[in-house]
């Protein structure tokens, strides 16, 4: 029987069953999970495994077999929900890295709103892990990562517009996480 999805091991097993064929996306996911582990001092002890599990699963919606709406946070959350994953894990995946901004661009706000967004150190730390990790697992400064996304996606595209609008929100999450990590070293 597979491990629970809200544990790092169970989440890693599910991610590994879906993402390796996607090459760089798999490298990115592994590095985000490692980065989340490093950032776990920013969250309560009880939330550390959940943070790392969410990092492993944040991009599973890119797997071709899970593609429904074409919006990976929503597709990933729906798949996790179909597997009976804990609601909080589903919501973290649904709302990782400012998904609400891209949902607006894609006219999927109502679909995403089914999953309540928690404003918490866990979501902040998940954003931190994703927004300081490059597309092939590189360790990036926040501004370098945002600029890389803006170059990779054409101006006027949903992702380009969403990241441009989300930048202050994402920066806040990264800064809050850095501050929490500095005040609670492991």
N, CA, C and O of each residue as an XYZ file, in Angstrom:
744
protein
N       0.850     -1.193      0.000
C       0.000      0.000      0.000
C       0.890      1.249      0.000
O       1.838      1.324      0.781
N       0.597      2.236     -0.868
C       1.431      3.436     -0.903
C       1.308      4.259      0.377
O       0.309      4.177      1.092
N       2.318      5.036      0.645
C       2.308      5.907      1.819
C       1.264      7.006      1.648
O       0.844      7.309      0.531
N       0.856      7.590      2.752
C      -0.117      8.684      2.724
C       0.424      9.838      1.882
O       1.612     10.157      1.929
N      -0.472     10.457      1.110
C      -0.054     11.511      0.193
C       0.446     12.763      0.897
O       1.208     13.531      0.311
N       0.033     12.986      2.147
C       0.488     14.179      2.857
C       1.780     13.952      3.631
O       2.141     14.746      4.500
N       2.479     12.853      3.307
C       3.818     12.626      3.851
C       4.816     12.845      2.725
O       4.492     12.627      1.558
N       6.017     13.270      3.060
C       7.014     13.442      1.996
C       7.207     12.183      1.159
O       7.320     12.273     -0.064
N       7.247     11.014      1.791
C       7.472      9.769      1.050
C       6.317      9.475      0.102
O       6.546      9.175     -1.070
N       5.091      9.555      0.582
C       3.932      9.268     -0.253
C       3.806     10.258     -1.402
O       3.482      9.879     -2.527
N       4.064     11.534     -1.110
C       3.997     12.560     -2.147
C       5.080     12.347     -3.190
O       4.830     12.475     -4.389
N       6.288     12.021     -2.735
C       7.397     11.782     -3.664
C       7.080     10.594     -4.568
O       7.376     10.626     -5.763
N       6.478      9.542     -4.000
C       6.120      8.364     -4.802
C       5.117      8.733     -5.889
O       5.260      8.297     -7.031
N       4.107      9.528     -5.550
C       3.115      9.922     -6.554
C       3.763     10.815     -7.618
O       3.540     10.618     -8.812
N       4.556     11.783     -7.190
C       5.230     12.668     -8.146
C       6.122     11.861     -9.082
O       6.164     12.117    -10.286
N       6.832     10.891     -8.525
C       7.739     10.084     -9.342
C       6.986      9.180    -10.314
O       7.544      8.748    -11.322
N       5.734      8.899    -10.015
C       4.940      8.072    -10.935
C       4.411      8.889    -12.112
O       3.943      8.315    -13.095
N       4.477     10.230    -12.028
C       3.883     11.091    -13.050
C       4.860     12.003    -13.792
O       4.689     12.252    -14.985
N       5.879     12.499    -13.095
C       6.661     13.608    -13.646
C       7.973     13.287    -14.351
O       8.392     14.099    -15.176
N       8.658     12.173    -14.097
C       9.945     11.954    -14.777
C       9.931     12.102    -16.295
O      10.906     12.614    -16.846
N       8.874     11.681    -17.009
C       8.894     11.880    -18.470
C       8.931     13.351    -18.886
O       9.218     13.656    -20.043
N       8.645     14.262    -17.959
C       8.612     15.686    -18.284
C       9.976     16.361    -18.125
O      10.075     17.585    -18.211
N      11.025     15.571    -17.895
C      12.395     16.099    -17.892
C      12.640     17.195    -16.888
O      12.683     16.941    -15.684
N      12.804     18.424    -17.372
C      13.120     19.540    -16.480
C      12.059     19.739    -15.397
O      12.396     20.130    -14.280
N      10.812     19.484    -15.698
C       9.745     19.644    -14.692
C      10.020     18.719    -13.511
O       9.775     19.094    -12.364
N      10.520     17.525    -13.774
C      10.867     16.579    -12.713
C      12.076     17.090    -11.932
O      12.096     17.010    -10.703
N      13.075     17.609    -12.627
C      14.240     18.189    -11.937
C      13.803     19.362    -11.047
O      14.249     19.486     -9.906
N      12.935     20.207    -11.578
C      12.407     21.345    -10.824
C      11.678     20.848     -9.571
O      11.904     21.363     -8.476
N      10.820     19.868     -9.729
C      10.027     19.358     -8.605
C      10.920     18.802     -7.501
O      10.696     19.087     -6.325
N      11.924     18.018     -7.862
C      12.832     17.469     -6.856
C      13.550     18.582     -6.095
O      13.712     18.505     -4.877
N      13.977     19.608     -6.816
C      14.682     20.725     -6.188
C      13.742     21.563     -5.318
O      14.150     22.050     -4.263
N      12.495     21.733     -5.748
C      11.523     22.466     -4.927
C      11.274     21.706     -3.623
O      11.171     22.319     -2.560
N      11.178     20.394     -3.696
C      10.989     19.594     -2.471
C      12.183     19.755     -1.534
O      12.007     19.890     -0.324
N      13.397     19.741     -2.085
C      14.585     19.967     -1.249
C      14.581     21.364     -0.651
O      14.930     21.548      0.516
N      14.185     22.347     -1.450
C      14.126     23.734     -0.972
C      13.077     23.874      0.125
O      13.290     24.602      1.095
N      11.951     23.187     -0.018
C      10.910     23.214      1.017
C      11.432     22.601      2.312
O      11.139     23.091      3.402
N      12.200     21.532      2.184
C      12.797     20.909      3.374
C      13.705     21.923      4.077
O      13.694     22.025      5.304
N      14.490     22.669      3.294
C      15.368     23.702      3.866
C      14.561     24.817      4.521
O      14.997     25.395      5.517
N      13.394     25.120      3.973
C      12.560     26.216      4.487
C      11.624     25.774      5.607
O      10.868     26.588      6.137
N      11.667     24.503      5.969
C      10.687     23.993      6.932
C      10.802     24.641      8.316
O       9.869     24.551      9.114
N      11.913     25.283      8.604
C      12.024     26.013      9.876
C      11.034     27.173      9.930
O      10.736     27.685     11.009
N      10.527     27.586      8.779
C       9.601     28.717      8.711
C       8.168     28.322      9.077
O       7.296     29.185      9.181
N       7.923     27.030      9.273
C       6.569     26.573      9.617
C       6.616     25.775     10.916
O       7.685     25.366     11.369
N       5.451     25.561     11.504
C       5.399     24.795     12.750
C       5.874     23.362     12.504
O       5.799     22.853     11.385
N       6.353     22.737     13.547
C       6.810     21.355     13.443
C       5.736     20.440     12.884
O       6.037     19.512     12.134
N       4.481     20.694     13.245
C       3.371     19.858     12.793
C       3.102     20.006     11.291
O       2.494     19.123     10.686
N       3.546     21.107     10.687
C       3.272     21.375      9.269
C       4.447     21.061      8.346
O       4.325     21.224      7.132
N       5.555     20.626      8.873
C       6.751     20.447      8.040
C       6.591     19.349      6.997
O       6.976     19.542      5.844
N       6.039     18.218      7.368
C       5.834     17.150      6.384
C       4.835     17.584      5.317
O       5.020     17.278      4.139
N       3.780     18.294      5.714
C       2.787     18.784      4.764
C       3.430     19.731      3.757
O       3.139     19.654      2.564
N       4.294     20.616      4.219
C       4.990     21.539      3.324
C       5.794     20.767      2.282
O       5.693     21.053      1.089
N       6.578     19.810      2.711
C       7.419     19.049      1.780
C       6.548     18.211      0.837
O       6.858     18.089     -0.348
N       5.476     17.643      1.352
C       4.564     16.875      0.489
C       3.958     17.784     -0.579
O       3.892     17.403     -1.748
N       3.516     18.975     -0.190
C       2.936     19.916     -1.160
C       3.971     20.312     -2.207
O       3.636     20.488     -3.378
N       5.222     20.452     -1.790
C       6.287     20.788     -2.747
C       6.467     19.666     -3.768
O       6.629     19.929     -4.959
N       6.439     18.424     -3.306
C       6.558     17.293     -4.233
C       5.415     17.290     -5.242
O       5.604     16.907     -6.397
N       4.231     17.715     -4.808
C       3.024     17.567     -5.627
C       2.589     18.837     -6.350
O       1.630     18.801     -7.121
N       3.272     19.959     -6.119
C       2.764     21.241     -6.632
C       2.583     21.269     -8.139
O       1.692     21.964     -8.627
N       3.388     20.547     -8.889
C       3.319     20.597    -10.353
C       2.784     19.316    -11.008
O       2.939     19.139    -12.216
N       2.160     18.424    -10.234
C       1.686     17.181    -10.861
C       0.633     17.448    -11.929
O       0.439     16.620    -12.820
N      -0.041     18.572    -11.858
C      -1.055     18.910    -12.859
C      -0.497     19.092    -14.259
O      -1.262     19.181    -15.220
N       0.836     19.149    -14.395
C       1.459     19.201    -15.719
C       1.491     17.832    -16.396
O       1.684     17.756    -17.609
N       1.307     16.751    -15.637
C       1.355     15.403    -16.221
C       0.261     15.291    -17.278
O      -0.898     15.599    -17.002
N       0.615     14.857    -18.476
C      -0.369     14.808    -19.570
C      -1.641     14.042    -19.213
O      -2.735     14.427    -19.624
N      -1.500     12.963    -18.452
C      -2.678     12.151    -18.125
C      -3.613     12.836    -17.129
O      -4.744     12.389    -16.941
N      -3.157     13.913    -16.490
C      -4.004     14.649    -15.540
C      -4.590     15.914    -16.158
O      -5.445     16.567    -15.560
N      -4.131     16.249    -17.340
C      -4.538     17.502    -17.975
C      -6.037     17.496    -18.287
O      -6.538     16.621    -18.993
N      -6.736     18.490    -17.744
C      -8.158     18.652    -18.005
C      -8.415     20.098    -18.436
O      -8.817     20.354    -19.571
N      -8.181     21.022    -17.534
C      -8.387     22.439    -17.856
C      -7.173     23.050    -18.548
O      -7.291     24.080    -19.211
N      -6.005     22.421    -18.398
C      -4.761     22.993    -18.896
C      -4.134     23.958    -17.905
O      -3.095     24.555    -18.187
N      -4.757     24.113    -16.747
C      -4.249     24.978    -15.675
C      -3.738     24.054    -14.574
O      -4.518     23.485    -13.810
N      -2.407     23.915    -14.505
C      -1.834     22.832    -13.701
C      -2.182     22.870    -12.208
O      -2.346     21.798    -11.626
N      -2.306     24.031    -11.546
C      -2.683     23.974    -10.129
C      -4.066     23.339     -9.922
O      -4.272     22.565     -8.987
N      -4.986     23.674    -10.790
C      -6.347     23.147    -10.687
C      -6.389     21.670    -11.071
O      -7.016     20.866    -10.381
N      -5.725     21.312    -12.166
C      -5.700     19.912    -12.579
C      -5.037     19.035    -11.526
O      -5.503     17.928    -11.259
N      -3.953     19.520    -10.926
C      -3.277     18.771     -9.874
C      -4.146     18.622     -8.633
O      -4.225     17.539     -8.053
N      -4.797     19.707     -8.227
C      -5.664     19.662     -7.046
C      -6.823     18.696     -7.261
O      -7.168     17.926     -6.365
N      -7.418     18.738     -8.436
C      -8.545     17.838     -8.723
C      -8.110     16.373     -8.684
O      -8.842     15.511     -8.200
N      -6.911     16.104     -9.198
C      -6.419     14.724     -9.159
C      -6.193     14.284     -7.715
O      -6.585     13.182     -7.329
N      -5.569     15.134     -6.929
C      -5.328     14.785     -5.527
C      -6.646     14.546     -4.799
O      -6.775     13.609     -4.011
N      -7.614     15.402     -5.072
C      -8.930     15.232     -4.452
C      -9.542     13.892     -4.851
O     -10.146     13.217     -4.018
N      -9.392     13.500     -6.116
C      -9.944     12.223     -6.591
C      -9.274     11.025     -5.916
O      -9.861      9.947     -5.819
N      -8.044     11.227     -5.453
C      -7.314     10.159     -4.754
C      -7.620     10.131     -3.257
O      -7.142      9.256     -2.535
N      -8.426     11.104     -2.795
C      -8.758     11.167     -1.377
C      -7.686     11.827     -0.533
O      -7.609     11.585      0.671
N      -6.859     12.659     -1.148
C      -5.810     13.365     -0.403
C      -6.447     14.314      0.614
O      -7.563     14.790      0.406
N      -5.746     14.587      1.701
C      -6.276     15.535      2.684
C      -6.579     16.892      2.040
O      -5.834     17.375      1.188
N      -7.687     17.488      2.469
C      -8.163     18.742      1.872
C      -7.110     19.845      1.932
O      -6.981     20.627      0.990
N      -6.374     19.914      3.003
C      -5.382     20.992      3.122
C      -4.281     20.845      2.074
O      -3.843     21.843      1.502
N      -3.834     19.640      1.817
C      -2.836     19.386      0.780
C      -3.401     19.778     -0.589
O      -2.716     20.417     -1.388
N      -4.632     19.398     -0.850
C      -5.283     19.734     -2.114
C      -5.313     21.260     -2.290
O      -5.004     21.770     -3.367
N      -5.684     21.975     -1.236
C      -5.782     23.440     -1.308
C      -4.417     24.086     -1.520
O      -4.312     25.064     -2.261
N      -3.383     23.569     -0.894
C      -2.037     24.122     -1.084
C      -1.580     23.963     -2.527
O      -1.014     24.889     -3.106
N      -1.823     22.799     -3.106
C      -1.463     22.576     -4.510
C      -2.286     23.501     -5.406
O      -1.756     24.078     -6.355
N      -3.557     23.640     -5.113
C      -4.435     24.489     -5.923
C      -3.966     25.939     -5.931
O      -4.086     26.630     -6.943
N      -3.436     26.393     -4.811
C      -3.113     27.822     -4.670
C      -1.623     28.133     -4.655
O      -1.232     29.239     -4.283
N      -0.782     27.179     -5.053
C       0.652     27.464     -5.008
C       1.017     28.604     -5.960
O       0.475     28.735     -7.057
N       1.938     29.399     -5.499
C       2.592     30.436     -6.311
C       1.643     31.375     -7.042
O       1.788     31.646     -8.235
N       0.665     31.861     -6.282
C      -0.218     32.887     -6.824
C      -1.154     32.388     -7.903
O      -1.466     33.125     -8.838
N      -1.609     31.147     -7.792
C      -2.472     30.554     -8.816
C      -3.714     31.394     -9.087
O      -4.236     31.389    -10.202
N      -4.184     32.108     -8.085
C      -5.390     32.922     -8.257
C      -5.214     33.951     -9.381
O      -6.175     34.279    -10.076
N      -4.009     34.450     -9.555
C      -3.742     35.435    -10.610
C      -3.848     34.809    -12.005
O      -4.397     35.410    -12.928
N      -3.320     33.611    -12.137
C      -3.398     32.946    -13.435
C      -4.813     32.433    -13.704
O      -5.266     32.433    -14.848
N      -5.511     31.995    -12.653
C      -6.897     31.554    -12.827
C      -7.740     32.693    -13.398
O      -8.603     32.475    -14.249
N      -7.483     33.891    -12.926
C      -8.197     35.064    -13.431
C      -7.933     35.252    -14.925
O      -8.855     35.510    -15.699
N      -6.666     35.122    -15.323
C      -6.292     35.268    -16.731
C      -6.953     34.198    -17.596
O      -7.308     34.457    -18.746
N      -7.114     33.012    -17.051
C      -7.657     31.884    -17.804
C      -9.183     31.747    -17.656
O      -9.790     30.817    -18.187
N      -9.781     32.689    -16.927
C     -11.222     32.652    -16.655
C     -11.620     31.359    -15.937
O     -12.640     30.743    -16.246
N     -10.785     30.969    -14.973
C     -11.035     29.781    -14.157
C     -11.133     30.134    -12.667
O     -10.961     29.266    -11.811
N     -11.407     31.391    -12.364
C     -11.478     31.825    -10.962
C     -12.533     31.069    -10.171
O     -12.288     30.676     -9.030
N     -13.694     30.863    -10.757
C     -14.764     30.154    -10.041
C     -14.357     28.712     -9.749
O     -14.628     28.193     -8.666
N     -13.702     28.063    -10.720
C     -13.260     26.677    -10.516
C     -12.201     26.596     -9.415
O     -12.223     25.678     -8.595
N     -11.280     27.555     -9.399
C     -10.238     27.552     -8.365
C     -10.816     27.899     -6.995
O     -10.343     27.398     -5.975
N     -11.840     28.756     -6.968
C     -12.431     29.205     -5.702
C     -13.079     28.073     -4.910
O     -13.360     28.231     -3.723
N     -13.317     26.937     -5.557
C     -13.828     25.757     -4.846
C     -12.844     25.369     -3.735
O     -13.238     24.819     -2.707
N     -11.574     25.663     -3.958
C     -10.518     25.340     -2.998
C     -10.122     26.618     -2.260
O      -9.524     27.526     -2.836
N     -10.467     26.667     -0.985
C     -10.174     27.864     -0.197
C      -8.666     28.060     -0.053
O      -7.930     27.112      0.221
N      -8.217     29.303     -0.241
C      -6.793     29.610     -0.080
C      -6.517     29.943      1.370
O      -7.215     30.758      1.972
N      -5.503     29.315      1.927
C      -5.080     29.652      3.283
C      -3.912     30.618      3.192
O      -2.948     30.369      2.468
N      -3.996     31.706      3.917
C      -2.854     32.610      4.028
C      -2.099     32.161      5.264
O      -2.511     32.447      6.389
N      -0.994     31.460      5.058
C      -0.293     30.824      6.171
C       1.198     30.744      5.895
O       1.635     30.914      4.757
N       1.977     30.484      6.937
C       3.404     30.232      6.724
C       3.662     29.059      5.788
O       4.677     29.044      5.092
N       2.759     28.068      5.755
C       2.964     26.904      4.882
C       2.841     27.318      3.416
O       3.695     26.968      2.601
N       1.787     28.059      3.076
C       1.646     28.510      1.689
C       2.795     29.446      1.321
O       3.337     29.360      0.219
N       3.166     30.334      2.234
C       4.312     31.216      1.972
C       5.573     30.405      1.681
O       6.302     30.710      0.737
N       5.830     29.383      2.480
C       7.052     28.584      2.310
C       7.007     27.772      1.014
O       8.043     27.558      0.384
N       5.824     27.322      0.615
C       5.686     26.620     -0.658
C       5.996     27.576     -1.814
O       6.686     27.211     -2.766
N       5.482     28.788     -1.719
C       5.781     29.811     -2.727
C       7.277     30.100     -2.745
O       7.882     30.188     -3.813
N       7.872     30.246     -1.570
C       9.316     30.481     -1.465
C      10.094     29.389     -2.194
O      10.995     29.678     -2.981
N       9.739     28.128     -1.924
C      10.470     27.005     -2.530
C      10.343     27.028     -4.049
O      11.325     26.800     -4.755
N       9.156     27.299     -4.553
C       8.918     27.311     -5.998
C       9.541     28.545     -6.654
O      10.105     28.454     -7.744
N       9.441     29.678     -5.998
C       9.883     30.939     -6.606
C      11.368     31.243     -6.370
O      11.832     32.340     -6.680
N      12.104     30.285     -5.831
C      13.563     30.417     -5.731
C      14.249     29.205     -6.376
O      15.430     28.945     -6.145
N      13.475     28.469     -7.193
C      13.983     27.293     -7.890
C      13.693     27.436     -9.378
O      12.551     27.663     -9.777
N      14.721     27.304    -10.186
C      14.573     27.465    -11.623
C      13.899     26.278    -12.290
O      13.612     25.273    -11.640
N      13.647     26.394    -13.586
C      12.894     25.370    -14.308
C      13.600     24.024    -14.425
O      12.948     23.017    -14.703
N      14.910     23.980    -14.220
C      15.634     22.702    -14.258
C      16.275     22.410    -12.903
O      17.239     21.650    -12.810
N      15.725     23.025    -11.852
C      16.194     22.761    -10.495
C      17.274     23.700     -9.987
O      17.806     23.493     -8.896
N      17.609     24.730    -10.759
C      18.632     25.673    -10.322
C      18.142     26.464     -9.093
O      16.945     26.693     -8.923
N      19.086     26.867     -8.257
C      18.759     27.748     -7.144
C      18.828     29.180     -7.650
O      19.883     29.640     -8.087
N      17.712     29.877     -7.592
C      17.613     31.233     -8.123
C      17.212     32.218     -7.038
O      16.471     31.881     -6.115
N      17.705     33.426     -7.163
C      17.188     34.547     -6.403
C      15.760     34.800     -6.906
O      15.451     34.505     -8.061
N      14.902     35.336     -6.058
C      13.502     35.579     -6.432
C      13.374     36.384     -7.720
O      12.643     35.983     -8.625
N      14.066     37.504     -7.815
C      13.925     38.352     -9.005
C      14.435     37.665    -10.265
O      13.867     37.847    -11.342
N      15.493     36.883    -10.142
C      16.006     36.124    -11.289
C      14.958     35.110    -11.740
O      14.737     34.939    -12.939
N      14.312     34.437    -10.786
C      13.276     33.446    -11.106
C      12.085     34.113    -11.802
O      11.600     33.609    -12.815
N      11.623     35.222    -11.274
C      10.481     35.903    -11.892
C      10.851     36.366    -13.299
O      10.069     36.198    -14.235
N      12.026     36.941    -13.449
C      12.456     37.406    -14.773
C      12.576     36.239    -15.748
O      12.235     36.376    -16.923
N      13.056     35.098    -15.269
C      13.174     33.903    -16.116
C      11.796     33.471    -16.609
O      11.646     33.111    -17.777
N      10.802     33.501    -15.747
C       9.436     33.136    -16.145
C       8.919     34.126    -17.189
O       8.319     33.728    -18.188
N       9.155     35.410    -16.953
C       8.667     36.437    -17.869
C       9.323     36.347    -19.244
O       8.717     36.726    -20.247
N      10.553     35.851    -19.297
C      11.232     35.655    -20.586
C      10.710     34.381    -21.264
O      10.535     34.346    -22.482
N      10.466     33.345    -20.470
C      10.041     32.053    -21.020
C       8.632     32.115    -21.616
O       8.334     31.429    -22.594
N       7.773     32.940    -21.021
C       6.399     33.061    -21.509
C       6.226     34.394    -22.221
O       6.630     35.441    -21.717
N       5.635     34.338    -23.370
C       5.478     35.498    -24.241
C       4.644     36.604    -23.579
O       3.639     36.316    -22.929
N       5.058     37.870    -23.743
C       4.227     38.969    -23.238
C       2.801     38.851    -23.784
O       2.596     38.584    -24.968
N       1.830     39.052    -22.904
C       0.432     38.908    -23.295
C      -0.136     37.533    -23.003
O      -1.355     37.362    -22.993
N       0.730     36.534    -22.762
C       0.241     35.190    -22.430
C      -0.328     35.189    -21.007
O      -0.024     36.072    -20.204
N      -1.147     34.196    -20.715
C      -1.759     34.107    -19.385
C      -0.698     34.083    -18.281
O      -0.825     34.783    -17.277
N       0.343     33.279    -18.473
C       1.372     33.147    -17.433
C       2.138     34.460    -17.275
O       2.367     34.908    -16.152
N       2.529     35.070    -18.368
C       3.271     36.330    -18.308
C       2.448     37.392    -17.574
O       2.955     38.069    -16.680
N       1.186     37.532    -17.955
C       0.325     38.523    -17.307
C       0.126     38.220    -15.827
O       0.188     39.119    -14.989
N      -0.115     36.945    -15.509
C      -0.367     36.553    -14.125
C       0.861     36.780    -13.251
O       0.740     37.323    -12.152
N       2.029     36.379    -13.712
C       3.252     36.545    -12.919
C       3.562     38.029    -12.728
O       4.003     38.441    -11.655
N       3.335     38.817    -13.752
C       3.551     40.262    -13.635
C       2.670     40.841    -12.536
O       3.138     41.635    -11.721
N       1.408     40.455    -12.508
C       0.478     40.955    -11.490
C       0.778     40.362    -10.111
O       0.625     41.040     -9.095
N       1.198     39.114    -10.079
C       1.419     38.411     -8.814
C       2.744     38.765     -8.151
O       2.934     38.463     -6.973
N       3.647     39.384     -8.863
C       5.001     39.619     -8.354
C       5.047     40.205     -6.935
O       5.788     39.683     -6.103
N       4.287     41.269     -6.621
C       4.344     41.797     -5.244
C       3.847     40.784     -4.205
O       4.418     40.677     -3.120
N       2.798     40.051     -4.534
C       2.282     39.026     -3.621
C       3.335     37.936     -3.398
O       3.603     37.548     -2.261
N       3.924     37.453     -4.478
C       4.939     36.403     -4.391
C       6.159     36.884     -3.621
O       6.705     36.148     -2.799
N       6.593     38.121     -3.883
C       7.737     38.689     -3.162
C       7.450     38.723     -1.657
O       8.322     38.407     -0.849
N       6.236     39.104     -1.289
C       5.865     39.146      0.127
C       5.980     37.776      0.779
O       6.495     37.654      1.891
N       5.506     36.755      0.094
C       5.583     35.393      0.636
C       7.036     34.954      0.817
O       7.389     34.353      1.832
N       7.873     35.257     -0.175
C       9.300     34.900     -0.099
C       9.965     35.643      1.061
O      10.721     35.046      1.826
N       9.691     36.924      1.193
C      10.303     37.713      2.269
C       9.832     37.258      3.645
O      10.633     37.176      4.576
N       8.538     36.962      3.782
C       8.037     36.470      5.076
C       8.698     35.145      5.440
O       9.043     34.917      6.600
N       8.875     34.273      4.452
C       9.511     32.978      4.713
C      10.968     33.165      5.113
O      11.434     32.543      6.067
N      11.689     34.016      4.393
C      13.091     34.281      4.770
C      13.178     34.809      6.194
O      14.058     34.410      6.958
N      12.267     35.703      6.549
C      12.251     36.273      7.896
C      11.972     35.181      8.933
O      12.635     35.124      9.968
N      11.007     34.331      8.659
C      10.692     33.242      9.592
C      11.870     32.278      9.725
O      12.163     31.809     10.825
N      12.544     31.981      8.618
C      13.695     31.086      8.661
C      14.821     31.687      9.497
O      15.496     30.974     10.240
N      15.024     32.998      9.376
C      16.086     33.677     10.134
C      15.796     33.671     11.630
O      16.712     33.614     12.451
N      14.524     33.729     11.971
C      14.148     33.778     13.390
C      13.940     32.416     14.014
O      13.830     32.308     15.235
N      13.883     31.381     13.206
C      13.681     30.023     13.725
C      14.610     29.038     13.025
O      14.141     28.108     12.368
N      15.925     29.231     13.158
C      16.842     28.287     12.483
C      16.662     26.877     13.063
O      16.375     26.694     14.246
N      16.841     25.906     12.185
C      16.658     24.504     12.634
C      17.898     23.998     13.336
O      17.932     22.850     13.779
